[in-house]
């Protein structure tokens, strides 16, 4: 769907706010007891990647 007025940033901001709210809702819904362990694995992988350079 195209915006009839390309200078209408208010509509684009509303779309952005809506998308952000949807992403926050999705990530909150996906949060579970494994999230902390996953975050620790990601951090460990990043550390290993830094050491490999």
ABEGO torsion letter per residue (X at the ends): XBBABAABAAAAAAAAAAAAAAAAAAAAAABBAAAAAAAAAAAAAAAAAAAAX
